[in-house]
């Protein structure tokens, strides 16, 4: 009997020890988590990750399980995690909080308002320090905004403020950037921290530094880009080099999104003109993708078809037929209802599939067919996508839900 009690005690303590380590993630909806945070008088911590993100897996493997990390986060936060590629939950959260890079970590109050935010990997001590900063009323996001609005505009503070707010889409960041650019000579743009700040934060193609770099582009390439050590990026060295060369063109492509949001035709035309001047692929691709939102507003789809066909004709070859699928996904993500566009999306999807079937090109094909009410074809594509996903050992829950919807629609039609 004593031996049984002793063994039971060891098992109980062992279970408590194991469950006491590492971050415990809340199992429930976002609204339920907010309610629990209010009940426990805690903040929310949200791990925004992607299953394709190596650094995300590193954090999950090396940092989240640590005892000291779990002790602090579990005591102060209701912790959640979202795959930002998840159709039902992750994409909505990423859109709400402007999450475009992973890993990203959101620290929110119980109402869901951003109090602090960080990106990229951290060691355990740094990760805990970032969490503690959330409770620093002077230096968390809310505190920094109050300080800025209160008139604290010295250069050192502006740098801190810009670096903290650039990725959160705070409108105050644009005001701070304007003050910062006025406070420094434009020649300082060749200094690495300043140029990096321009790359990471500035979005306005009418801004002072954008115009300056546009007018001194050769000097930018000679002074800044030429001497950068791209070997640190390993296999991605060439991509990194092209990205740095293309900063002005990429920013112009991204400005198309603002033009679409603001219904600004002049900005759209100027941004598109600059983006297509690039000699590399990425800004042209971004311009084609971002203009979907603009043409959804104007309805002038013929221009989009021309741009997309020109781009795909030039770049979607050899092993890059996945670009056709990317266009289909973007049409779906923008919830385009125009029948002509959906039919074009079908043709793009069929081109991608003709060069090799995979779950990730059959799924969007099925979705477009479903939107066109071509239910039998959609069901066949969805079922095939599920079977391939099983072989590829990929998650197929969203496709299974799609197939269920298709079958319900077919029964309703009968």
N, C-alpha and C positions, 0 to 999 in steps of 0.2 A: 504493500500500500504506500509506504513512504517513498519507495522507488518510483511509483507511478506519479505521485504528487510532485516529486523532484523533476521528473522528465516533463510533466505538464507545465511546471513553472519555467523550465528552460525554454520550452517551445513558445510559451506566452511572451517571455522576455525577448526571445529571438524575433518573434513577429513584431513586437513593439519597436525593437531596435531597427529592423529593416524598414518599417514604415515611417520611422522618424528621420530617415535620411532623405536628402534631396527634396526638390520642389514637388509638392503635391498639386496636380492640376485638377481643377473643378470639372465635374462631369454634369453638364447642364447647359442651358441656353445662355446667351449673353444677358438677357433680361433677368434671368434667375440669378446669374452671378452678381449683377448690380444690386439686386434685392438682398442677396447674402452679404455683400459688402456693406450695405447700409445697416443691416442687422448687427454685424460684427464690428462696425465702425472701422472698416479697413478701406484701402484703395484696391484698385484692380491692376494686375500685371498681365499683359497679353504678349505672348510669344508669337510673332508673325513669321512663319517659316514656309519653306517649300520642300517637297520630298526630293526635288532635284538639286537642292542647295547643300554642297559639301560642308561649308562652315556651320550651317544649321545643325547638321548631324554631329559635328564636333562639339558644339555647345551642349547638345542633348546627351552626348556620351561623356564629356569631360568636366562639364561645369554644373549642369542641373542636378546631377546625383550627389554632389558633395554635401556633407553634413552641414557645414557652416552656411552654405548658400541656402539650403532648405530651411535651416533654423530661422534665418532672417526673413526670407520671402514668405514662408508659411505664416510667420507671426504677424506680418504687416500687410499682406496682400491676399486677395482671392485671385488665384493664378489660372489663366486660361491659355490655350494654344490653338492657333488656326492656321491651316494650310491655305495660303492666299490664292491658290489655284483651285480650291474647292468651289464648285459651281454654286452651291446653295448658300454657304455661309462665308467662306473665306474671301471670295471676290467682293461681296457686299461690304465686309469689314474693311478690306483694302481700299475700296473706293471711298468709304466714309472717312477714313483716317489718312488718305493719300499715301498709302504704303506702296512704294514702287521698287524697293530694294529689300532683299532678305540676307541675313536675319535682321528684322526690326523689332524693337521692344517698346511697347507702349505702357506708360504708367498713367492710369486714369483715376479720377475721383469716382465716387459711387454713382454719380449721374452720367458718367461716360465722357467727361471733359478731360482733354489731355493736360496733364500736370507736368509730365516729363517724357522724354523720348530719346532713345539711343539706337544706333545702328552698328552693324558689324560685331565681330566676336570680342569677348572680354575674358580675361582670366577671372578666377573666382573672386579675388579681392576687389578687382576693378568692377566686377558685376554687382557686388554688394555696395560698393561706393556709389555707383550709379543709382541704385535703389534708395540709398540714404539721401542723395541729392533731391529726390522727389519731395522730401519733407523739409527741405531748406527753403523757407518762404522767400528768401532773397534771390536764390539762384535757380529755383525750378522755373519751368516755362512761364507759369502765371506770375511769379515774382519778377522775372526779367521783363515781361511785358509791362507790368506796373512801373518798373524803374524807367523803362524807355518812355512811356507815356507821361511820366513825371518830369521828364526833361533831362535825364542822364544820357548825354550824347557825346561824351568824349570818345576818342578813337578806340581806346582799349576796350571800352564797354561795347561799342558798336560791333567790334570784331566778335566778341563773346556772344552778343545778341544775334548777329547774323548767322553765326555758326550753329546756334541753338534752334533758330526758327526757320532756316532755309528749307528744310525737308518737311516741315509741318504745314506749309502753305499758309502761314500767318500773313495777313495783309500788312502788318507792321514791318515785316522784313523788307518790303519794297521801299518803304520810307527810310528805313535804316540804311539800306544800300545806297540810296541817293545821297544821304548825308555823308556816308563813308567815302564815296567816290569824289565828292566835293572836298573832302579833307585831305586827300592824298594826291600827289602829282601823278599824272597818267603814265609817266615813265616807270613808275613802280610796278606797273602791270607785268614787267618782265621778271619780277621777283616771284619765286615759287609760291609762297603762301598767298600772295595777292592774286596771282593768276589762278591758283586753285580755288580761291574764294569766288572769283568771277565764273569759273567753270561750274562750280557746284551750286551757286546761289542765284546768279543773275539770269533772269528770264526775258527781260525786256530788250527787244532788238533795236529800240530807240534810245537805249541808255547811253550814258557818256562813255563807258569803257567799251561797249559793243561798237559804237561808231569809231572809236579810236583804233581798236584792233582791226576793224574792217579797212580803215585807211592805211594801217601799217602792217598789213598781213604778212608781207615778206619778212619784215623785221621780227614779227612774232615767230615765224618758222625758224629763222636764223638764230635768234637770241634765246628762245625758250624751248622749242621742240627739238631742234637739232642736237642739243647737248643733254637731253634727257636719257637716262639709262633704262631702256625698255626691256633689257634682259631680265629684270626682276619679275617680269610677268610670265616668264617661262614660255610655254606653248602659245600663250595669248599675246606675245610681244607685238606681233604685227597688227593685231586687232587694236591693241592699246595705242600704238603709234598712229594708226588711221583715225582713231577716236579723238586723239589730241589735235591732230591736224584739222579735223573736221568740226571743231568746237563751234565756230561761227555758223556753219551750215546746219549743224544739229540743233542749235538754239533756234534758228529760223524755222526748222521743221516743227519743233515743239511749240513755237508761237502760233502755229496753225490751230492748235487746240484752243488757245485763248481767243483767236479770231472766231472760231466756231461758237464758243461759249458766249461771246459778246456780239455775235452777228455783225462782225466788222469786216466788210468786204475788202476795204483798202489794206488792212493788216494782212488778211488772208493772201491777197495777190502778191504783196511784197514779200511775205514770208516764204511763200511757195516758190517765187522766182529765185530767191537766194538759195533755198534748200537744193533746188535742182541744178545749181551751179557746181555742186560738189563733184569731184572726180571719183569719189568712192560710193559704195552701195548704200550704206546705212542711212544717211540723211534723206536720200531719195525714197528709200523704203518707208522711213518714218513719215515723210510728206504724204505718200500714197495712203498710208494707214490712217493718219490723223485727219486727212481731208474727207474721210467717210462721214465723220460727224458734221462737217460743214455742208456737204452735199445732201445730207439727210435734211438739213434745214432749207437749202435752196431748191432741192429737187433736180439740180442740173447734173444728172448722173452720167450723161454722155462723156463729159470731161473726165470724170473718175474712171470710166471704162477705158478711155484712151490712155490715161496715165498708168493705170494698173497693167494693161496689156503691154505697154512699152516697157515697163519695169520687168514684168515677168518674162517677156521675150528676151530681154538682155541678161537677166540674172538667174532665172529658174531653169537651170540646166544641170547636166551631170547628176550629182547627188543632191541637188538643191530643189527638188520638186516639192519639198515640204513648204516652200514659200506660197504655193497655191493654197495649201491648207491654212496657212497663217492668214491669208486674205479672207478665207471663208470664216474663220474664227472671229476675225475683226467685224465682219458684217453681222455675225450673230451677236457679238458682245454689244454692238451699237443698236441692237434690236431693230434693224431695218426691216420694214414691212413691204417695201416696194417690190412688186412681183418681178419686174425686170431685173432688179438687183439679185433677188433670190435665185432666179434662173441662171444668171451669170455665176453665182456662187456654186450652183450645181455643176456647171461646166468646169469650174476650177477644181472642185472636189473630185470629179471624175478624172481629170487630168492627173491629179496627184495619185489617185488610186491605181491608175493605169501603169504607174511606174513602181508599184509595190503596195500591196494592201497591209495596213496596220490598224490597230485599234484607234490610234490618234488621228487617222484620216477618215476612217469609216464612221466614227461617232459624229463629227460635224456634218458629214454627208447625210447621215440619217436625220439629223436635226433640221437641216434645210428642207429635205424632202417632206418631213413632218409639217413644217410651216407651210409648204405648198399643198398640203393635204394629199400627198401621194403616199398614202398609208401603207399599202403592201410593200412598195419599194423601201420605204423607211423602216418597216419592221424587219425586212430581210437584212438591210445594212446594219441595223442596231444589233440583231442577233449575231451576225458575223463579227461585229466589233467586240461583243462580249466574249465569244469563243477565242478570238485572237488575244484579248486582254488576259484571259486565263493562261494561255500559252506563254505570254510575255510576263506573267506574274505581276500585272498592273491592276490597280483598283478599277472596278467596272460598275460600282454602285450607281453612279449618275446615269450611265448608259442603260442599266437595268430599269431604273425609274423611267427613263425615256421610253423604253420598250413597253413598259406597263401603260404609259399614257397613250402610246400609239395603238395598242390593242384595245384600250377603252374607246378610243375614237372610232376604230373600225367597227366595234360592236354597236356604238351609237349610230353609226351610218346605216348599219343593217336595220 
